[in-house]
Every structure is written in structure tokens, then in C-alpha cells.
């Protein structure tokens, strides 16, 4: 529903019958669609962020494996000296 803010607005809404049921339904439908598109866009952004984080975690895991191997090698070397 459209609500007037001024007497001129009230006259315009009444004269043009801007609160007819089909117009109200159409405005509600467009508003709902805009909300859905905004949610889909946000969802898409979140998926991209998760993919990015997953890639970073994968790189960190690879680096951690490399560090663990280096530590193992260092421990072996130190144990051989004894």
C-alpha cells in the first residue's frame, strides 16, 4: 500500500487509484523478488569466501606437512648424534 505524506500525495494516490489490488500485488512481488536476488547475491559472495578460505587452509595444511617433515628429519639427525 502507498501512504500519502501530503494532501497532494493523497489526491494523487486516490485519483490514479494506486492502491488497487493488482498494483499492490505487483509491488509486493517485485519487492520480494528484489529481496530474493539480494539473498542469492549474498549467498554467492559467502560461497566465494568459503572457497577462498578452503584454498588458504589447503595451503596451510601443505605448509604444515612440510614443517612436520623437516622436524622429523631434524629429530632423526639429532638422535643419530647421540
N, C-alpha and C positions, 0 to 999 in steps of 0.2 A: 504494500500500500504506500502511496505517496501522501505525505502530510504537508500541508501548506505552512509556510513560515510568515507569509504576509497576506493581506487581503487580496492582493493581485494574484498571488500564488493560488489561493483558494478559488478565485474566479477561474483561473486557467485550468486547474485540475477538474473543476466541475464542468466547465464549458467544453473541454476536449474529452471529457469522460476518461481520464487517465487511470482511474481505478476500476476499470471493467475487469471482470474475472479473467478473460483470456490474456489481457495485458499483465495482470498480476502474476498469473501462472508463468507467463513467458519470462518476466523479470526474475521470478524465483528460480526458474530452470536455468537461466543464464548465470545467476549468482551461484547456484550450486555447481554448475559446470566449471566456473572460474575457481571455486574452492577445490574441486577435484583436480584440476590442472595444476594448481599451486601445490597440492599434496603430492602429486606424481612427480613434479619437478624436485621437490624436497627429497622425496624417496630416491630419485635418480642421483641427486647430489650425495646422499648418505651412502648409497651403493658404491659410488666412485671413491668416497673417502675410505670405506671399508676395504675396497680393493687396494688402495694405496697403502693402508696400514698393513694389510696382509703381505704385500710386497716387501715392505720395510721389515716386518717380522721375519720373513723368509731370509732376507739378507743378514739380519742379526743372528738367526739360527746358524747360518753358514759360517759367520764370523766366530760364533761361539764354538762350533765344531773345530774350526781351525785352531783356536786358542787351546781347547782341550787337548788336541793332538800335540801341540807344542809343549804343553805342560807334561803330558805323558812322556814325550821324548826327553824332556829335561829331567824328569824323575828317574827315568831309566839310566840316563847318563850319570846322575848323582849317585844312584845305587851301585853302579859299576865301580865307582871310585873307592867305595868302602871296601 
